[in-house]
Amino acid sequence: MKFIKEEDEERRDYIFQKNDKTLFGTRIIILVLVILTGAVIASGIHFEWF
């Protein structure tokens, strides 16, 4: 199974397709995860859990 499919390949066994929508969605998801991780760390510091 291939992880990323190029735009001009004729395959069906892939997880992500290399196009603008997939790259945009991946960036949004990574940004949200970074923000959530920062919020957990900040709340832990604020409530003195760390």
Phi and psi in degrees as a GROMACS rama.xvg file:
@    title "Ramachandran Plot"
@    xaxis  label "Phi"
@    yaxis  label "Psi"
@TYPE xy
-93.1083  145.042  LYS-2
-81.0264  -46.6351  PHE-3
-124.199  130.938  ILE-4
-98.0462  131.158  LYS-5
-70.9752  160.334  GLU-6
-66.4872  -29.4574  GLU-7
-99.8392  9.09353  ASP-8
-86.5946  146.03  GLU-9
-104.55  77.2556  GLU-10
-136.021  164.222  ARG-11
-124.082  -7.17808  ARG-12
-102.337  77.744  ASP-13
-144.454  162.584  TYR-14
-101.144  -49.84  ILE-15
-118.007  150.262  PHE-16
-107.429  139.824  GLN-17
-85.583  89.4371  LYS-18
-146.695  177.917  ASN-19
-65.9786  -38.9269  ASP-20
-63.5636  -43.8212  LYS-21
-66.3778  -42.9354  THR-22
-64.1996  -41.1929  LEU-23
-63.9776  -46.2867  PHE-24
-63.2505  -40.1415  GLY-25
-63.4965  -42.1175  THR-26
-64.6745  -40.1611  ARG-27
-62.7684  -45.6795  ILE-28
-64.0294  -43.4343  ILE-29
-63.6906  -41.2412  ILE-30
-61.779  -44.2816  LEU-31
-63.6078  -41.6484  VAL-32
-64.2135  -38.7433  LEU-33
-65.9191  -41.71  VAL-34
-64.3273  -43.0403  ILE-35
-65.1949  -39.8746  LEU-36
-63.181  -42.8448  THR-37
-62.6123  -38.3844  GLY-38
-67.2866  -38.9984  ALA-39
-65.4917  -43.3991  VAL-40
-64.8326  -43.3022  ILE-41
-64.1576  -40.981  ALA-42
-69.3264  -34.6028  SER-43
-64.9244  -39.2546  GLY-44
-68.8574  -42.6392  ILE-45
-62.9066  -43.3027  HIS-46
-90.3051  9.72255  PHE-47
57.3735  44.2959  GLU-48
-88.8926  -16.9793  TRP-49
